[in-house]
Amino acid sequence: MKKNLNSLLIIGPLLLSLLLPGCSKRQETPAVPAPKPAPPAKPVAAPVLPVQKQLSTAVGPKTQFDFQKRTDPFKSQAPVAVVVVPGKADQPTVRSSADLLPIQSFDVSKFKVSGIIAGLRENRALLIDPNGKGYVVQVGMQIGSNDGRISRISASSVEVVERFKGANGRIMHRKIVLTLAKKR
């Protein structure tokens, strides 16, 4: 047994020294000749791109625009209506139908006062037109088909003053008082 042990001690390291280099994962690569360097390329001219037109007028020459041929985008394109207002000295008043507000399409006497808001600075009133639409109005607003203006709003009424030319050509004033309906 000693003999086997001695031989193992001598043969073991020899076997290990032979086996260890065989365990590595190195593989020999076949010798491949290096590729020849490519011949130098001829310089290629860059393609000529078209030049973009100048968009800004800040740098270039000033151009004059003719705005007479253009339409005004803020001007109403509605046809102008000629309105003959009764009570005025047979002079038709030319108004654009687009310039009239819905509150100016009814006679002042047709409005009903539905409520009055008494504020610290100014009073406001809720007026209902014949169609049932409500308007919150204040002093100075136009109302009615005869160019009336609200002159005063008290706790129980709204006063509207209409100006018109009389028969003799003088400007006359007509005061219309709309009262708040009392609760029953």
Backbone hydrogen bonds in HBPLUS format (Angstrom, degrees):
<---DONOR---> <-ACCEPTOR-->    atom                        ^
c    i                          cat <-CA-CA->   ^        H-A-AA   ^      H-
h    n   atom  resd res      DA  || num        DHA   H-A  angle D-A-AA Bond
n    s   type  num  typ     dist DA aas  dist angle  dist       angle   num
A0005-LEU N   A0001-MET O   2.98 MM   4  6.17 150.7  2.06 143.5 152.1     1
A0006-ASN N   A0002-LYS O   2.81 MM   4  6.04 156.8  1.86 151.1 156.6     2
A0007-SER N   A0003-LYS O   2.92 MM   4  6.11 164.4  1.94 150.0 154.7     3
A0008-LEU N   A0004-ASN O   2.96 MM   4  6.01 142.4  2.10 133.8 144.2     4
A0009-LEU N   A0005-LEU O   2.96 MM   4  6.18 146.1  2.07 140.1 149.2     5
A0010-ILE N   A0006-ASN O   3.04 MM   4  6.33 143.3  2.18 144.9 154.4     6
A0011-ILE N   A0007-SER O   2.82 MM   4  5.83 164.3  1.85 146.5 152.0     7
A0012-GLY N   A0008-LEU O   2.80 MM   4  5.33 149.5  1.90 133.6 142.3     8
A0015-LEU N   A0011-ILE O   2.89 MM   4  6.11 160.6  1.93 158.2 163.3     9
A0016-LEU N   A0012-GLY O   2.93 MM   4  6.18 156.9  1.99 150.1 157.2    10
A0017-SER N   A0013-PRO O   2.92 MM   4  6.07 155.8  1.98 144.2 150.3    11
A0018-LEU N   A0014-LEU O   3.10 MM   4  6.36 141.1  2.26 141.1 151.1    12
A0019-LEU N   A0015-LEU O   2.88 MM   4  6.11 150.0  1.98 147.8 156.3    13
A0020-LEU N   A0016-LEU O   2.92 MM   4  5.94 159.9  1.97 154.0 157.4    14
A0022-GLY N   A0019-LEU O   3.02 MM   3  5.20 127.7  2.31 101.7 116.2    15
A0023-CYS N   A0020-LEU O   3.06 MM   3  5.31 152.7  2.14 109.8 117.8    16
A0070-ARG N   A0067-PHE O   3.23 MM   3  5.17 154.5  2.30  99.3 106.9    17
A0075-LYS N   A0072-ASP O   3.32 MM   3  5.44 160.1  2.36 105.6 111.5    18
A0081-ALA N   A0095-ARG O   3.18 MM  14  5.92 133.3  2.41 143.3 150.8    19
A0095-ARG N   A0081-ALA O   3.35 MM  14  5.92 155.3  2.42 168.8 172.5    20
A0083-VAL N   A0093-THR O   3.16 MM  10  5.55 156.4  2.22 162.1 159.8    21
A0093-THR N   A0083-VAL O   3.00 MM  10  5.55 146.9  2.11 164.0 161.5    22
A0088-LYS N   A0085-VAL O   3.44 MM   3  6.07 162.0  2.47 131.5 133.9    23
A0090-ASP N   A0088-LYS O   2.51 MM   2  5.67 135.2  1.70 120.3 104.3    24
A0099-ASP N   A0096-SER O   2.97 MM   3  5.19 139.7  2.14 103.0 114.6    25
A0104-GLN N   A0101-LEU O   2.91 MM   3  5.26 152.9  1.99 110.6 119.5    26
A0105-SER N   A0102-PRO O   3.30 MM   3  5.42 166.2  2.32 109.0 110.1    27
A0144-GLY N   A0103-ILE O   3.19 MM  41  6.28 163.3  2.21 137.3 134.7    28
A0145-SER N   A0106-PHE O   2.89 MM  39  5.43 121.4  2.24 125.3 135.5    29
A0110-LYS N   A0107-ASP O   3.08 MM   3  5.61 157.7  2.14 114.2 121.1    30
A0111-PHE N   A0108-VAL O   3.20 MM   3  5.77 165.0  2.23 118.0 122.2    31
A0112-LYS N   A0128-ILE O   3.02 MM  16  5.20 155.7  2.08 142.0 149.8    32
A0128-ILE N   A0112-LYS O   2.86 MM  16  5.20 159.9  1.90 150.5 157.4    33
A0114-SER N   A0126-LEU O   2.83 MM  12  5.49 165.6  1.85 165.7 169.4    34
A0126-LEU N   A0115-GLY O   2.76 MM  11  5.11 165.6  1.78 151.7 152.8    35
A0117-ILE N   A0124-ARG O   2.68 MM   7  5.10 168.4  1.69 153.5 157.6    36
A0124-ARG N   A0117-ILE O   2.92 MM   7  5.10 160.8  1.96 146.4 152.9    37
A0125-ALA N   A0137-VAL O   3.03 MM  12  5.38 158.0  2.08 143.2 149.9    38
A0137-VAL N   A0125-ALA O   2.81 MM  12  5.38 162.1  1.84 158.3 163.4    39
A0127-LEU N   A0135-TYR O   2.81 MM   8  5.21 163.1  1.84 157.9 158.0    40
A0135-TYR N   A0127-LEU O   2.74 MM   8  5.21 149.0  1.84 151.7 162.1    41
A0129-ASP N   A0133-LYS O   2.95 MM   4  5.55 165.7  1.97 156.5 157.5    42
A0132-GLY N   A0129-ASP O   2.94 MM   3  5.39 161.6  1.97 117.7 123.9    43
A0141-MET N   A0138-GLN O   3.35 MM   3  6.10 164.8  2.38 140.4 140.6    44
A0140-GLY N   A0150-ILE O   2.81 MM  10  5.20 162.4  1.84 142.0 148.1    45
A0150-ILE N   A0141-MET O   3.00 MM   9  5.65 155.9  2.06 155.3 162.7    46
A0143-ILE N   A0148-GLY O   2.79 MM   5  5.17 158.3  1.83 138.6 142.1    47
A0148-GLY N   A0143-ILE O   3.14 MM   5  5.17 130.6  2.39 151.2 157.2    48
A0149-ARG N   A0161-VAL O   2.98 MM  12  5.46 158.8  2.02 140.4 144.9    49
A0161-VAL N   A0149-ARG O   2.86 MM  12  5.46 163.2  1.89 160.8 160.0    50
A0151-SER N   A0159-GLU O   2.88 MM   8  5.70 150.7  1.97 142.0 151.4    51
A0159-GLU N   A0152-ARG O   2.84 MM   7  5.19 176.1  1.85 160.3 161.4    52
A0154-SER N   A0157-SER O   2.90 MM   3  5.31 152.3  1.97 152.5 160.5    53
A0180-LEU N   A0156-SER O   2.85 MM  24  5.33 163.8  1.87 155.4 151.3    54
A0158-VAL N   A0178-LEU O   2.74 MM  20  5.08 153.8  1.81 148.1 157.3    55
A0178-LEU N   A0158-VAL O   2.78 MM  20  5.08 172.4  1.79 160.4 160.3    56
A0160-VAL N   A0176-ILE O   2.77 MM  16  5.12 166.0  1.79 156.4 161.4    57
A0176-ILE N   A0160-VAL O   2.74 MM  16  5.12 168.0  1.76 159.0 163.3    58
A0162-GLU N   A0174-ARG O   2.82 MM  12  5.14 165.3  1.85 152.8 156.4    59
A0174-ARG N   A0162-GLU O   2.83 MM  12  5.14 151.0  1.91 149.6 158.3    60
A0164-PHE N   A0172-MET O   2.91 MM   8  5.37 159.0  1.96 152.3 157.7    61
A0172-MET N   A0164-PHE O   2.57 MM   8  5.37 176.9  1.58 174.0 173.2    62
A0166-GLY N   A0170-ARG O   2.67 MM   4  5.40 169.3  1.68 162.2 163.8    63
A0169-GLY N   A0166-GLY O   3.14 MM   3  5.24 163.0  2.17 106.2 111.0    64
